[in-house]
């Protein structure tokens, strides 16, 4: 459970923004989405490798 203390005289929009930021950092939404549907370990590993290759290509292009 997330608890966001609201200071006296604080704008509700500001407190809501703090709540959303804290919610994103906890990773609750990502965990729920990943549990929603089973993904084979080989598919997860393949996605990680593809992401690493993409990042490496960006870094190599930056060096040139």
Secondary structure, 3 states (H helix, E strand, C coil): CCCCCCCCCCCHHHHHHHHHHHHHHHCHHHHHHHHHCCCCHHHHHHHHHHHHHHHHHHHHHHHC
